[in-house]
Amino acid sequence: MKFLPFLFLLGCLALTLTAAEPASPEATANDFFHYLLTPKRDIAKDSATQARWLSKDVRHALAAAEAGSEKAAEGHPNEQVDAPDNGTFLGAWDPPTSFKITDTKSTPPTARVNLRYTWGPKSQYPGETRNMTALLTLEDGAWKIRDIRSHAAKFNPESTLLRDLQNLAKQR
């Protein structure tokens, strides 16, 4: 009879340990890019989402880009100044119609998730596809985006999210 409570406690411990496992890099990237493609959501203005999916380095670079954009806008009130938004993270002016995860390689504490964007017929780039790579790191017990690499394509040069954010921070 004493064996039954022991099994119960062991089962509770197993459930607790299972619940503490972070989502996979693939699941994190999938949820993150679905968020970016959802209308009326803006990662640059959503601090809770930033904390959930972005590494500390990316959050710092995003804050610097926001500050640089605001300063540039003050200095040039009659001009349009670029500011970070979902397009900065997607590496595209016109968001893709869809994306597909094509490959994942995880060697904790880092992971790489390859994606393929596709633009539909009613987009700015009809029929275009583009390969992207999300680089993730384990931070604070969860997988977080630490950079996004855009591979060169017809309408886009190769770039990285961190480099693009640094360029936005340097605006004058």
Disulfide bonds with the S-S distance in Angstrom:
none
